[in-house]
């Protein structure tokens, strides 16, 4: 299955191929609608916010959204129509192996996908790197009620070590299924310590993409080349970054990659690219959200396919992470992609 999907060049256990940028735009993309969730909305005893991942459940037609609230690991189910209007229907807490909730700071959830085989969930979390704590990132399987099933094995080089592994907040931010659920593909937000420096306005950083079996070893790794940071911070030297926030299987060996950049004094830039893992070196711009007529481009981090339109276009649903900040918004965006 792996050879058939990704080609015979990837039979090695570790294959590090460089995916480089291309500036030209690809498919036609149009805005169907957007909705802003009221700030501080409460549902099921929780505050809705920090929505960093979204996926559509083909069994129910509903959507599943994970919150990156490190004090209360959880996910929501919701109805979303193609104007972006959202109605939350349930909330579940992600559980530890012993059945209890994760303690505050115990995990940093980022992406969640519905298992196309069994209907449960796989989710990624970034881990933690502080002067006193090294918490490994992970990709975990959960039941539909959030109960723990298993961890997938990750290679030692992507775990938290004093001089190697992910930087803080640069762990496995994106995750998707491929090969009809036989493969799990994980994208790291930013460069590992051993993979080079963070992005600047002159050059982009490198993110790793891991391809592994749904319960087994990593078959291949890729180095994905990010774009440079799009603007200078104001004031100079203030915070600015770029990172991969989501990956989504398109078809065969093609994937969508979301890059989100934030620059102090300027704002966010969010772009979606298409890559083909059998053609390293090719990277095609699908859309820049600033060109779609949105009311704002906030901290968009999650994306999933929605239902196909009668026109034959695919719908793409996006969600933003408001960081629970009154200056940001939880934004649900519906796009049509030809």
Order of alpha helices (4+ residues) and beta strands (2+ residues): alpha-beta-beta-beta-beta-beta-beta-beta-beta-beta-beta-beta-beta-beta-beta-beta-beta-beta-beta-beta-beta-beta-beta-beta-beta-beta
